[in-house]
């Protein structure tokens, strides 16, 4: 039988943890030996209203089960204050789960600046603020684990979610860069696109499907990724939910390489468009430098076909 993953002596911060996925993460880590900072400002789905109740309920549940937890009611826009709570109450920060989120769904035609700005403040600025405040502690102790939360809407686009999808794909680039900067210090960062029954999905999915998508079933993957035993899976994107876990990666067609001189015209591209679209021999790029290598190849080519 596989050994149970434990998090004894570690401090976990979970943002937006008053319900849904965040609550499921907190209850899990609280039951596996970690001290948990349960952050939630008790927002409505659209980011209005404030209540300390949501976080308090989760803290009480962890404590009643014999675990250690403390509430924090700050908005993730002030993420440094959330990390401050971890340091003040527990003296350290080991694992950060950026989970807080809201929706402002509206067709692009009707989208207003405030719909755009609020989504970016909570998802993008919020994740930046917590990670930025945790970073010096992670570097100093040569240990840190970060989970950022994207969405299938961000990976693929979704009607009525231009703001949300842009913010959620930002989580991918953010995570990939944190992974590259952090690996030297044993800071591991991954991004998940979860799917789970919560107030975010309960009105858009049928009940029989929702029954298959408990938030608890996103937790095991997150536990594996943030555990100290994971020292190499970093900068990765996972889709997870309803018992299914899959990794996503970028795929590039082997592409059309032409000499970059005056013969490099729109017509030259159109003529060989099939090669641009040919995925029969794909590449799986993982950094900006492999494209630069292609450019060097282009310099060596002879003139393009007329
Ligand atoms: P949820 O609404 O149950 O939980 C989000 C929590 O974030 C709420 O408790 C809310 O009060 C809190 N929150 C909102 N703004 C905050 C702020 N400024 N500061 C602190 N807390 C704040 O939704 P959920 O489904 O559990 O979503 C969790 C995360 O997963 C979100 O980032 C969401 O975008 C993402 N996600 C969920 C699904 C899904 O299927 N449920 C799919 C894709 C992505």
py3Dmol code that shows the C-alpha trace and the ligand (Angstrom):
import py3Dmol

protein = """\
ATOM      1  CA  UNK A   1       0.000   0.000   0.000  1.00  0.00           C
ATOM      2  CA  UNK A   2       1.279   3.500  -0.838  1.00  0.00           C
ATOM      3  CA  UNK A   3       2.471   5.530   2.129  1.00  0.00           C
ATOM      4  CA  UNK A   4       0.146   8.326   3.234  1.00  0.00           C
ATOM      5  CA  UNK A   5       1.501  11.755   2.232  1.00  0.00           C
ATOM      6  CA  UNK A   6       2.035  13.867   5.355  1.00  0.00           C
ATOM      7  CA  UNK A   7       2.712  17.574   5.828  1.00  0.00           C
ATOM      8  CA  UNK A   8       3.736  17.635   9.507  1.00  0.00           C
ATOM      9  CA  UNK A   9       5.415  20.838  10.651  1.00  0.00           C
ATOM     10  CA  UNK A  10       4.601  22.647   7.407  1.00  0.00           C
ATOM     11  CA  UNK A  11       2.523  25.773   6.975  1.00  0.00           C
ATOM     12  CA  UNK A  12       0.031  25.973   4.140  1.00  0.00           C
ATOM     13  CA  UNK A  13      -1.720  29.137   2.954  1.00  0.00           C
ATOM     14  CA  UNK A  14      -4.904  28.629   0.946  1.00  0.00           C
ATOM     15  CA  UNK A  15      -6.613  31.698  -0.518  1.00  0.00           C
ATOM     16  CA  UNK A  16     -10.348  31.824  -1.096  1.00  0.00           C
ATOM     17  CA  UNK A  17     -10.745  28.932   1.294  1.00  0.00           C
ATOM     18  CA  UNK A  18     -14.169  29.600   2.763  1.00  0.00           C
ATOM     19  CA  UNK A  19     -15.919  27.197   0.402  1.00  0.00           C
ATOM     20  CA  UNK A  20     -15.573  25.074  -2.712  1.00  0.00           C
ATOM     21  CA  UNK A  21     -12.096  23.884  -3.647  1.00  0.00           C
ATOM     22  CA  UNK A  22     -10.281  26.057  -1.105  1.00  0.00           C
ATOM     23  CA  UNK A  23     -12.162  24.530   1.799  1.00  0.00           C
ATOM     24  CA  UNK A  24     -11.408  21.015   0.522  1.00  0.00           C
ATOM     25  CA  UNK A  25      -7.665  21.798   0.373  1.00  0.00           C
ATOM     26  CA  UNK A  26      -7.717  23.215   3.921  1.00  0.00           C
ATOM     27  CA  UNK A  27      -9.532  20.245   5.469  1.00  0.00           C
ATOM     28  CA  UNK A  28      -7.103  17.879   3.768  1.00  0.00           C
ATOM     29  CA  UNK A  29      -3.907  19.654   4.836  1.00  0.00           C
ATOM     30  CA  UNK A  30      -5.324  20.203   8.333  1.00  0.00           C
ATOM     31  CA  UNK A  31      -5.867  16.455   8.622  1.00  0.00           C
ATOM     32  CA  UNK A  32      -2.354  15.607   7.391  1.00  0.00           C
ATOM     33  CA  UNK A  33      -0.341  17.479   9.994  1.00  0.00           C
ATOM     34  CA  UNK A  34       0.008  20.943   8.445  1.00  0.00           C
ATOM     35  CA  UNK A  35      -0.869  24.284  10.056  1.00  0.00           C
ATOM     36  CA  UNK A  36      -3.289  26.034   7.739  1.00  0.00           C
ATOM     37  CA  UNK A  37      -3.991  29.703   7.048  1.00  0.00           C
ATOM     38  CA  UNK A  38      -7.576  29.803   5.834  1.00  0.00           C
ATOM     39  CA  UNK A  39      -7.973  33.008   3.834  1.00  0.00           C
ATOM     40  CA  UNK A  40     -11.348  34.254   2.668  1.00  0.00           C
ATOM     41  CA  UNK A  41     -13.032  37.617   2.688  1.00  0.00           C
ATOM     42  CA  UNK A  42     -16.428  36.004   2.235  1.00  0.00           C
ATOM     43  CA  UNK A  43     -17.078  37.450  -1.194  1.00  0.00           C
ATOM     44  CA  UNK A  44     -20.093  36.776  -3.383  1.00  0.00           C
ATOM     45  CA  UNK A  45     -19.461  35.044  -6.682  1.00  0.00           C
ATOM     46  CA  UNK A  46     -19.157  38.447  -8.382  1.00  0.00           C
ATOM     47  CA  UNK A  47     -16.715  39.740  -5.768  1.00  0.00           C
ATOM     48  CA  UNK A  48     -19.139  41.804  -3.655  1.00  0.00           C
ATOM     49  CA  UNK A  49     -19.795  41.712   0.114  1.00  0.00           C
ATOM     50  CA  UNK A  50     -17.555  40.742   2.976  1.00  0.00           C
ATOM     51  CA  UNK A  51     -17.985  38.220   5.777  1.00  0.00           C
ATOM     52  CA  UNK A  52     -15.573  36.617   8.204  1.00  0.00           C
ATOM     53  CA  UNK A  53     -17.905  33.676   8.603  1.00  0.00           C
ATOM     54  CA  UNK A  54     -16.754  31.579   5.643  1.00  0.00           C
ATOM     55  CA  UNK A  55     -13.130  31.331   6.862  1.00  0.00           C
ATOM     56  CA  UNK A  56     -14.174  30.890  10.506  1.00  0.00           C
ATOM     57  CA  UNK A  57     -16.354  27.876   9.701  1.00  0.00           C
ATOM     58  CA  UNK A  58     -13.426  26.115   8.008  1.00  0.00           C
ATOM     59  CA  UNK A  59     -11.002  26.963  10.825  1.00  0.00           C
ATOM     60  CA  UNK A  60     -13.450  25.595  13.400  1.00  0.00           C
ATOM     61  CA  UNK A  61     -13.907  22.401  11.418  1.00  0.00           C
ATOM     62  CA  UNK A  62     -10.129  21.824  11.227  1.00  0.00           C
ATOM     63  CA  UNK A  63      -9.698  22.532  14.933  1.00  0.00           C
ATOM     64  CA  UNK A  64     -12.635  20.299  15.907  1.00  0.00           C
ATOM     65  CA  UNK A  65     -10.883  17.463  14.087  1.00  0.00           C
ATOM     66  CA  UNK A  66      -7.682  18.117  16.075  1.00  0.00           C
ATOM     67  CA  UNK A  67      -5.854  20.164  13.444  1.00  0.00           C
ATOM     68  CA  UNK A  68      -4.163  23.595  13.496  1.00  0.00           C
ATOM     69  CA  UNK A  69      -5.624  26.529  11.599  1.00  0.00           C
ATOM     70  CA  UNK A  70      -6.050  30.279  11.664  1.00  0.00           C
ATOM     71  CA  UNK A  71      -8.344  32.551   9.674  1.00  0.00           C
ATOM     72  CA  UNK A  72      -7.334  35.528   7.563  1.00  0.00           C
ATOM     73  CA  UNK A  73      -9.971  37.842   6.061  1.00  0.00           C
ATOM     74  CA  UNK A  74      -7.865  40.019   3.757  1.00  0.00           C
ATOM     75  CA  UNK A  75      -8.511  40.288   0.058  1.00  0.00           C
ATOM     76  CA  UNK A  76      -5.830  38.564  -1.999  1.00  0.00           C
ATOM     77  CA  UNK A  77      -5.216  42.004  -3.501  1.00  0.00           C
ATOM     78  CA  UNK A  78      -3.368  42.507  -0.182  1.00  0.00           C
ATOM     79  CA  UNK A  79      -1.781  39.086  -0.339  1.00  0.00           C
ATOM     80  CA  UNK A  80       1.244  40.211   1.691  1.00  0.00           C
ATOM     81  CA  UNK A  81      -1.046  40.465   4.722  1.00  0.00           C
ATOM     82  CA  UNK A  82      -2.090  36.831   4.266  1.00  0.00           C
ATOM     83  CA  UNK A  83       1.534  35.688   4.285  1.00  0.00           C
ATOM     84  CA  UNK A  84       2.105  37.942   7.292  1.00  0.00           C
ATOM     85  CA  UNK A  85      -0.585  35.971   9.143  1.00  0.00           C
ATOM     86  CA  UNK A  86       1.271  32.726   8.391  1.00  0.00           C
ATOM     87  CA  UNK A  87       4.548  34.138   9.727  1.00  0.00           C
ATOM     88  CA  UNK A  88       2.969  35.760  12.772  1.00  0.00           C
ATOM     89  CA  UNK A  89       0.878  32.746  13.768  1.00  0.00           C
ATOM     90  CA  UNK A  90       3.040  29.824  12.700  1.00  0.00           C
ATOM     91  CA  UNK A  91       6.506  31.300  12.039  1.00  0.00           C
ATOM     92  CA  UNK A  92       6.892  30.067   8.464  1.00  0.00           C
ATOM     93  CA  UNK A  93       5.293  29.487   5.059  1.00  0.00           C
ATOM     94  CA  UNK A  94       5.945  26.332   3.029  1.00  0.00           C
ATOM     95  CA  UNK A  95       3.051  25.871   0.634  1.00  0.00           C
ATOM     96  CA  UNK A  96       0.957  28.500  -1.129  1.00  0.00           C
ATOM     97  CA  UNK A  97      -2.252  27.607  -2.918  1.00  0.00           C
ATOM     98  CA  UNK A  98      -3.576  30.535  -4.947  1.00  0.00           C
ATOM     99  CA  UNK A  99      -7.199  29.565  -5.273  1.00  0.00           C
ATOM    100  CA  UNK A 100      -9.372  32.653  -4.613  1.00  0.00           C
ATOM    101  CA  UNK A 101     -11.584  33.547  -7.520  1.00  0.00           C
ATOM    102  CA  UNK A 102     -14.653  35.354  -8.752  1.00  0.00           C
ATOM    103  CA  UNK A 103     -16.587  35.573 -11.994  1.00  0.00           C
ATOM    104  CA  UNK A 104     -17.857  38.548 -13.971  1.00  0.00           C
ATOM    105  CA  UNK A 105     -19.268  36.683 -16.953  1.00  0.00           C
ATOM    106  CA  UNK A 106     -20.656  38.869 -19.695  1.00  0.00           C
ATOM    107  CA  UNK A 107     -20.483  38.817 -23.503  1.00  0.00           C
ATOM    108  CA  UNK A 108     -17.503  40.748 -24.808  1.00  0.00           C
ATOM    109  CA  UNK A 109     -19.817  43.221 -26.555  1.00  0.00           C
ATOM    110  CA  UNK A 110     -21.204  44.278 -23.175  1.00  0.00           C
ATOM    111  CA  UNK A 111     -18.033  44.027 -21.093  1.00  0.00           C
ATOM    112  CA  UNK A 112     -17.117  47.080 -19.022  1.00  0.00           C
ATOM    113  CA  UNK A 113     -13.723  48.131 -17.710  1.00  0.00           C
ATOM    114  CA  UNK A 114     -14.752  47.255 -14.160  1.00  0.00           C
ATOM    115  CA  UNK A 115     -15.623  43.665 -15.236  1.00  0.00           C
ATOM    116  CA  UNK A 116     -12.140  43.353 -16.694  1.00  0.00           C
ATOM    117  CA  UNK A 117     -10.260  45.116 -13.898  1.00  0.00           C
ATOM    118  CA  UNK A 118     -11.848  43.305 -10.976  1.00  0.00           C
ATOM    119  CA  UNK A 119     -11.169  39.885 -12.484  1.00  0.00           C
ATOM    120  CA  UNK A 120      -7.515  40.828 -13.014  1.00  0.00           C
ATOM    121  CA  UNK A 121      -7.213  42.264  -9.508  1.00  0.00           C
ATOM    122  CA  UNK A 122      -8.435  39.103  -7.817  1.00  0.00           C
ATOM    123  CA  UNK A 123      -6.922  36.390 -10.017  1.00  0.00           C
ATOM    124  CA  UNK A 124      -3.717  37.934 -11.359  1.00  0.00           C
ATOM    125  CA  UNK A 125      -2.734  40.620  -8.870  1.00  0.00           C
ATOM    126  CA  UNK A 126      -3.924  38.437  -5.976  1.00  0.00           C
ATOM    127  CA  UNK A 127      -1.736  35.506  -7.020  1.00  0.00           C
ATOM    128  CA  UNK A 128       1.211  37.841  -7.587  1.00  0.00           C
ATOM    129  CA  UNK A 129       0.867  39.518  -4.175  1.00  0.00           C
ATOM    130  CA  UNK A 130       0.806  36.293  -2.153  1.00  0.00           C
ATOM    131  CA  UNK A 131       3.606  34.641  -4.134  1.00  0.00           C
ATOM    132  CA  UNK A 132       5.756  37.779  -4.040  1.00  0.00           C
ATOM    133  CA  UNK A 133       5.418  37.998  -0.254  1.00  0.00           C
ATOM    134  CA  UNK A 134       6.163  34.277   0.233  1.00  0.00           C
ATOM    135  CA  UNK A 135       9.130  34.237  -2.168  1.00  0.00           C
ATOM    136  CA  UNK A 136      11.862  35.561   0.170  1.00  0.00           C
ATOM    137  CA  UNK A 137      10.900  32.959   2.798  1.00  0.00           C
ATOM    138  CA  UNK A 138      10.906  30.191   0.171  1.00  0.00           C
ATOM    139  CA  UNK A 139      14.329  31.215  -1.116  1.00  0.00           C
ATOM    140  CA  UNK A 140      15.849  31.531   2.320  1.00  0.00           C
ATOM    141  CA  UNK A 141      14.655  28.132   3.525  1.00  0.00           C
ATOM    142  CA  UNK A 142      15.304  26.517   0.110  1.00  0.00           C
ATOM    143  CA  UNK A 143      11.823  25.099   0.061  1.00  0.00           C
ATOM    144  CA  UNK A 144       8.571  26.359  -1.386  1.00  0.00           C
ATOM    145  CA  UNK A 145       5.584  24.930  -3.198  1.00  0.00           C
ATOM    146  CA  UNK A 146       3.115  26.981  -5.238  1.00  0.00           C
ATOM    147  CA  UNK A 147      -0.128  25.985  -6.897  1.00  0.00           C
ATOM    148  CA  UNK A 148      -1.794  28.549  -9.128  1.00  0.00           C
ATOM    149  CA  UNK A 149      -5.304  28.081 -10.416  1.00  0.00           C
ATOM    150  CA  UNK A 150      -6.119  28.433 -14.097  1.00  0.00           C
ATOM    151  CA  UNK A 151      -9.245  27.193 -15.835  1.00  0.00           C
ATOM    152  CA  UNK A 152     -10.257  25.377 -18.992  1.00  0.00           C
ATOM    153  CA  UNK A 153     -11.846  28.714 -19.937  1.00  0.00           C
ATOM    154  CA  UNK A 154      -8.348  30.202 -19.914  1.00  0.00           C
ATOM    155  CA  UNK A 155      -6.741  27.370 -21.835  1.00  0.00           C
ATOM    156  CA  UNK A 156      -9.389  27.151 -24.533  1.00  0.00           C
ATOM    157  CA  UNK A 157     -11.594  30.267 -24.248  1.00  0.00           C
ATOM    158  CA  UNK A 158     -15.257  30.271 -23.316  1.00  0.00           C
ATOM    159  CA  UNK A 159     -18.247  32.354 -24.346  1.00  0.00           C
ATOM    160  CA  UNK A 160     -18.884  35.250 -21.968  1.00  0.00           C
ATOM    161  CA  UNK A 161     -15.532  34.901 -20.195  1.00  0.00           C
ATOM    162  CA  UNK A 162     -13.028  37.078 -22.089  1.00  0.00           C
ATOM    163  CA  UNK A 163     -11.933  38.708 -18.811  1.00  0.00           C
ATOM    164  CA  UNK A 164     -11.767  35.460 -16.837  1.00  0.00           C
ATOM    165  CA  UNK A 165     -10.049  33.475 -19.603  1.00  0.00           C
ATOM    166  CA  UNK A 166      -7.382  36.149 -20.088  1.00  0.00           C
ATOM    167  CA  UNK A 167      -6.693  36.225 -16.325  1.00  0.00           C
ATOM    168  CA  UNK A 168      -6.659  32.446 -16.070  1.00  0.00           C
ATOM    169  CA  UNK A 169      -4.202  31.953 -18.914  1.00  0.00           C
ATOM    170  CA  UNK A 170      -2.014  34.553 -17.217  1.00  0.00           C
ATOM    171  CA  UNK A 171      -1.694  32.003 -14.402  1.00  0.00           C
ATOM    172  CA  UNK A 172       0.069  29.657 -16.840  1.00  0.00           C
ATOM    173  CA  UNK A 173       2.778  32.130 -17.875  1.00  0.00           C
ATOM    174  CA  UNK A 174       3.170  33.265 -14.276  1.00  0.00           C
ATOM    175  CA  UNK A 175       3.633  29.678 -13.063  1.00  0.00           C
ATOM    176  CA  UNK A 176       6.084  28.771 -15.814  1.00  0.00           C
ATOM    177  CA  UNK A 177       8.294  31.706 -14.951  1.00  0.00           C
ATOM    178  CA  UNK A 178       8.114  31.051 -11.200  1.00  0.00           C
ATOM    179  CA  UNK A 179       9.117  27.460 -11.971  1.00  0.00           C
ATOM    180  CA  UNK A 180      12.173  28.616 -13.914  1.00  0.00           C
ATOM    181  CA  UNK A 181      13.244  31.157 -11.287  1.00  0.00           C
ATOM    182  CA  UNK A 182      12.467  28.894  -8.341  1.00  0.00           C
ATOM    183  CA  UNK A 183      13.963  25.527  -9.226  1.00  0.00           C
ATOM    184  CA  UNK A 184      17.427  26.533  -8.001  1.00  0.00           C
ATOM    185  CA  UNK A 185      15.939  27.129  -4.541  1.00  0.00           C
ATOM    186  CA  UNK A 186      13.724  24.023  -4.503  1.00  0.00           C
ATOM    187  CA  UNK A 187      10.675  26.177  -5.158  1.00  0.00           C
ATOM    188  CA  UNK A 188       8.258  24.107  -7.221  1.00  0.00           C
ATOM    189  CA  UNK A 189       5.325  25.810  -9.001  1.00  0.00           C
ATOM    190  CA  UNK A 190       2.522  24.176 -10.946  1.00  0.00           C
ATOM    191  CA  UNK A 191      -0.814  25.319 -12.331  1.00  0.00           C
ATOM    192  CA  UNK A 192      -4.091  23.443 -12.370  1.00  0.00           C
ATOM    193  CA  UNK A 193      -7.261  23.849 -14.385  1.00  0.00           C
ATOM    194  CA  UNK A 194      -9.705  22.218 -11.996  1.00  0.00           C
ATOM    195  CA  UNK A 195     -13.267  21.174 -12.488  1.00  0.00           C
ATOM    196  CA  UNK A 196     -15.482  20.714  -9.454  1.00  0.00           C
ATOM    197  CA  UNK A 197     -18.959  21.235  -8.137  1.00  0.00           C
ATOM    198  CA  UNK A 198     -19.065  24.595  -6.361  1.00  0.00           C
ATOM    199  CA  UNK A 199     -21.178  27.710  -6.473  1.00  0.00           C
ATOM    200  CA  UNK A 200     -19.181  28.632  -9.594  1.00  0.00           C
ATOM    201  CA  UNK A 201     -20.428  25.615 -11.520  1.00  0.00           C
ATOM    202  CA  UNK A 202     -23.714  24.674  -9.812  1.00  0.00           C
ATOM    203  CA  UNK A 203     -25.834  26.844 -12.109  1.00  0.00           C
ATOM    204  CA  UNK A 204     -24.131  25.860 -15.367  1.00  0.00           C
ATOM    205  CA  UNK A 205     -23.829  22.088 -15.054  1.00  0.00           C
ATOM    206  CA  UNK A 206     -26.464  19.355 -14.684  1.00  0.00           C
ATOM    207  CA  UNK A 207     -26.865  17.799 -11.177  1.00  0.00           C
ATOM    208  CA  UNK A 208     -25.813  14.285 -12.261  1.00  0.00           C
ATOM    209  CA  UNK A 209     -22.508  15.664 -13.581  1.00  0.00           C
ATOM    210  CA  UNK A 210     -21.979  17.836 -10.509  1.00  0.00           C
ATOM    211  CA  UNK A 211     -22.360  14.744  -8.332  1.00  0.00           C
ATOM    212  CA  UNK A 212     -19.302  13.281 -10.075  1.00  0.00           C
ATOM    213  CA  UNK A 213     -17.168  16.356  -9.458  1.00  0.00           C
ATOM    214  CA  UNK A 214     -16.590  16.726  -5.739  1.00  0.00           C
ATOM    215  CA  UNK A 215     -14.002  19.394  -4.840  1.00  0.00           C
ATOM    216  CA  UNK A 216     -12.296  16.686  -2.742  1.00  0.00           C
ATOM    217  CA  UNK A 217     -11.308  14.938  -5.942  1.00  0.00           C
ATOM    218  CA  UNK A 218      -9.077  17.806  -7.034  1.00  0.00           C
ATOM    219  CA  UNK A 219      -7.143  17.608  -3.768  1.00  0.00           C
ATOM    220  CA  UNK A 220      -5.023  14.440  -4.308  1.00  0.00           C
ATOM    221  CA  UNK A 221      -3.163  15.871  -7.319  1.00  0.00           C
ATOM    222  CA  UNK A 222      -2.475  19.121  -5.484  1.00  0.00           C
ATOM    223  CA  UNK A 223      -1.153  17.117  -2.521  1.00  0.00           C
ATOM    224  CA  UNK A 224       1.242  15.198  -4.776  1.00  0.00           C
ATOM    225  CA  UNK A 225       2.524  18.364  -6.456  1.00  0.00           C
ATOM    226  CA  UNK A 226       3.165  20.326  -3.258  1.00  0.00           C
ATOM    227  CA  UNK A 227       4.641  17.460  -1.261  1.00  0.00           C
ATOM    228  CA  UNK A 228       8.346  17.636  -0.412  1.00  0.00           C
ATOM    229  CA  UNK A 229       8.923  14.452  -2.437  1.00  0.00           C
ATOM    230  CA  UNK A 230       8.054  16.306  -5.640  1.00  0.00           C
ATOM    231  CA  UNK A 231      11.326  17.916  -6.544  1.00  0.00           C
ATOM    232  CA  UNK A 232      11.081  17.862 -10.336  1.00  0.00           C
ATOM    233  CA  UNK A 233       7.515  18.291 -11.633  1.00  0.00           C
ATOM    234  CA  UNK A 234       7.438  22.059 -12.008  1.00  0.00           C
ATOM    235  CA  UNK A 235       6.050  24.574 -14.475  1.00  0.00           C
ATOM    236  CA  UNK A 236       3.425  22.045 -15.526  1.00  0.00           C
ATOM    237  CA  UNK A 237      -0.237  22.448 -16.408  1.00  0.00           C
ATOM    238  CA  UNK A 238      -2.773  19.869 -15.240  1.00  0.00           C
ATOM    239  CA  UNK A 239      -6.463  19.419 -15.844  1.00  0.00           C
ATOM    240  CA  UNK A 240      -8.040  17.711 -12.871  1.00  0.00           C
ATOM    241  CA  UNK A 241     -11.518  16.812 -11.688  1.00  0.00           C
ATOM    242  CA  UNK A 242     -14.001  14.001 -11.162  1.00  0.00           C
ATOM    243  CA  UNK A 243     -11.196  11.472 -10.667  1.00  0.00           C
ATOM    244  CA  UNK A 244      -9.353  12.398 -13.866  1.00  0.00           C
ATOM    245  CA  UNK A 245      -5.838  13.871 -13.926  1.00  0.00           C
ATOM    246  CA  UNK A 246      -4.059  14.863 -17.144  1.00  0.00           C
ATOM    247  CA  UNK A 247      -1.060  16.972 -18.055  1.00  0.00           C
ATOM    248  CA  UNK A 248      -1.198  19.509 -20.872  1.00  0.00           C
ATOM    249  CA  UNK A 249       1.736  20.859 -22.883  1.00  0.00           C
ATOM    250  CA  UNK A 250       2.376  23.131 -25.806  1.00  0.00           C
ATOM    251  CA  UNK A 251       2.582  21.531 -29.228  1.00  0.00           C
ATOM    252  CA  UNK A 252       4.167  23.264 -32.223  1.00  0.00           C
ATOM    253  CA  UNK A 253       4.007  22.129 -35.827  1.00  0.00           C
ATOM    254  CA  UNK A 254       7.461  21.420 -37.236  1.00  0.00           C
ATOM    255  CA  UNK A 255       6.609  24.449 -39.324  1.00  0.00           C
ATOM    256  CA  UNK A 256       7.801  26.293 -42.361  1.00  0.00           C
ATOM    257  CA  UNK A 257      11.305  27.670 -42.304  1.00  0.00           C
ATOM    258  CA  UNK A 258      12.110  30.218 -45.018  1.00  0.00           C
ATOM    259  CA  UNK A 259      15.115  32.381 -45.569  1.00  0.00           C
ATOM    260  CA  UNK A 260      14.433  35.763 -44.021  1.00  0.00           C
ATOM    261  CA  UNK A 261      15.364  38.083 -46.883  1.00  0.00           C
ATOM    262  CA  UNK A 262      13.436  39.990 -49.539  1.00  0.00           C
ATOM    263  CA  UNK A 263      12.021  36.674 -50.860  1.00  0.00           C
ATOM    264  CA  UNK A 264      10.179  36.220 -47.547  1.00  0.00           C
ATOM    265  CA  UNK A 265       6.787  37.503 -48.685  1.00  0.00           C
ATOM    266  CA  UNK A 266       3.124  36.760 -47.841  1.00  0.00           C
ATOM    267  CA  UNK A 267       2.997  34.788 -51.102  1.00  0.00           C
ATOM    268  CA  UNK A 268       5.934  32.605 -50.015  1.00  0.00           C
ATOM    269  CA  UNK A 269       4.039  31.672 -46.845  1.00  0.00           C
ATOM    270  CA  UNK A 270       0.737  31.012 -48.645  1.00  0.00           C
ATOM    271  CA  UNK A 271       2.499  28.739 -51.088  1.00  0.00           C
ATOM    272  CA  UNK A 272       3.686  26.469 -48.279  1.00  0.00           C
ATOM    273  CA  UNK A 273       0.809  26.973 -45.836  1.00  0.00           C
ATOM    274  CA  UNK A 274       0.417  23.180 -45.473  1.00  0.00           C
ATOM    275  CA  UNK A 275       3.780  23.066 -43.743  1.00  0.00           C
ATOM    276  CA  UNK A 276       2.719  25.709 -41.208  1.00  0.00           C
ATOM    277  CA  UNK A 277      -0.281  23.527 -40.343  1.00  0.00           C
ATOM    278  CA  UNK A 278       1.483  20.161 -40.409  1.00  0.00           C
ATOM    279  CA  UNK A 279       1.470  18.532 -36.984  1.00  0.00           C
ATOM    280  CA  UNK A 280       2.678  15.131 -38.223  1.00  0.00           C
ATOM    281  CA  UNK A 281       6.100  15.732 -36.712  1.00  0.00           C
ATOM    282  CA  UNK A 282       5.351  17.974 -33.729  1.00  0.00           C
ATOM    283  CA  UNK A 283       7.710  19.709 -31.335  1.00  0.00           C
ATOM    284  CA  UNK A 284       7.025  20.269 -27.625  1.00  0.00           C
ATOM    285  CA  UNK A 285       8.744  23.546 -26.777  1.00  0.00           C
ATOM    286  CA  UNK A 286       9.370  24.398 -23.153  1.00  0.00           C
ATOM    287  CA  UNK A 287      11.325  27.639 -23.344  1.00  0.00           C
ATOM    288  CA  UNK A 288      11.905  30.690 -25.521  1.00  0.00           C
ATOM    289  CA  UNK A 289      15.370  29.594 -26.608  1.00  0.00           C
ATOM    290  CA  UNK A 290      14.360  26.750 -28.917  1.00  0.00           C
ATOM    291  CA  UNK A 291      12.669  29.270 -31.227  1.00  0.00           C
ATOM    292  CA  UNK A 292      15.865  31.305 -31.357  1.00  0.00           C
ATOM    293  CA  UNK A 293      17.696  28.190 -32.535  1.00  0.00           C
ATOM    294  CA  UNK A 294      15.273  28.015 -35.467  1.00  0.00           C
ATOM    295  CA  UNK A 295      16.088  31.585 -36.418  1.00  0.00           C
ATOM    296  CA  UNK A 296      19.750  30.659 -36.577  1.00  0.00           C
ATOM    297  CA  UNK A 297      18.816  27.822 -38.955  1.00  0.00           C
ATOM    298  CA  UNK A 298      16.930  30.305 -41.135  1.00  0.00           C
ATOM    299  CA  UNK A 299      20.092  32.380 -41.560  1.00  0.00           C
ATOM    300  CA  UNK A 300      21.868  29.360 -43.037  1.00  0.00           C
ATOM    301  CA  UNK A 301      19.189  28.571 -45.676  1.00  0.00           C
ATOM    302  CA  UNK A 302      19.560  29.267 -49.371  1.00  0.00           C
ATOM    303  CA  UNK A 303      17.103  31.599 -51.216  1.00  0.00           C
ATOM    304  CA  UNK A 304      13.385  30.728 -50.994  1.00  0.00           C
ATOM    305  CA  UNK A 305      11.601  29.122 -53.955  1.00  0.00           C
ATOM    306  CA  UNK A 306      10.261  31.824 -56.253  1.00  0.00           C
TER     307      UNK A 306
END
"""
ligand_1 = """\
44
LIG
P -15.903 29.344 -4.915
O -16.670 30.540 -5.335
O -16.585 28.300 -4.110
O -14.594 29.765 -4.107
C -13.877 30.944 -4.338
C -13.604 31.597 -3.008
O -12.758 32.725 -3.209
C -14.867 32.105 -2.293
O -14.962 31.525 -1.012
C -14.656 33.625 -2.226
O -15.187 34.229 -1.048
C -13.161 33.732 -2.295
N -12.704 35.041 -2.774
C -13.208 35.771 -3.794
N -12.540 36.923 -3.925
C -11.578 36.929 -2.961
C -10.564 37.846 -2.591
N -10.428 39.017 -3.240
N -9.759 37.530 -1.569
C -9.910 36.363 -0.887
N -10.863 35.448 -1.194
C -11.688 35.726 -2.218
O -15.322 28.710 -6.258
P -14.427 27.408 -6.559
O -15.118 26.676 -7.640
O -14.048 26.694 -5.334
O -13.146 28.093 -7.236
C -11.836 28.046 -6.726
C -10.862 28.416 -7.818
O -10.914 27.455 -8.871
C -11.124 29.765 -8.478
O -9.899 30.404 -8.772
C -11.828 29.392 -9.764
O -11.693 30.400 -10.754
C -11.109 28.103 -10.124
N -11.852 27.216 -11.006
C -12.915 26.500 -10.546
C -13.563 25.632 -11.428
C -14.721 24.783 -10.965
O -15.140 23.895 -11.759
N -15.227 24.935 -9.751
C -13.163 25.552 -12.754
C -12.073 26.287 -13.189
C -11.427 27.118 -12.291
"""
view = py3Dmol.view(width=600, height=400)
view.addModel(protein, "pdb")
view.setStyle({"model": 0}, {"cartoon": {"style": "trace"}})
view.addModel(ligand_1, "xyz")
view.setStyle({"model": 1}, {"stick": {}})
view.zoomTo()
view.show()
